[in-house]
Amino acid sequence: MYLDMKTERYLEVKVKTKSQKDWVEYKDGIYIIHTRQPARNNKANFAVINLLSDYLDIPKFNISIKNGLRSKRKTICIMNPEKD
């Protein structure tokens, strides 16, 4: 018997583009993501997913941007955040 155990977790994120280096910080309940990528052609959005994947140690395919594709403030959806 197969049980679909989809669980979601939402994160509030603030993105700062054109930084000198890529890094993530957690401050006051919000993840602040600094990326060298510009906010053009979805480059910053892809960088957000890559940096969060490395920072939280979860696969990239479990991360999606729910709201704020064209904004500095984003809501990120993480599917199945629990590890087995």
C-alpha positions, 0 to 999 in steps of 0.5 A: 500500500502506497501512502502519499505523505506530502508535507509542505513547509513555507519560508519567508525570504528576502533576496539581495542581488548583486552582492559581492558573494553568495551567502545565506543568513537567518535573522528575525525569522526570515532567511536573507539570501545574498546573491551575486546574480542580477534580478534579470532572466530569473537568474536571482530566482535560480540562485535562491533555490541553489543557495537554499538547497545548499544551506538547508541540505535538501534537494533542489527539486523539493524547493519552489517559489510560491509567491514573489517571483518578481519581488525581493520578498518571496515565499518559498515552499519546501516539499517533504522537509523531514529526512528519513 
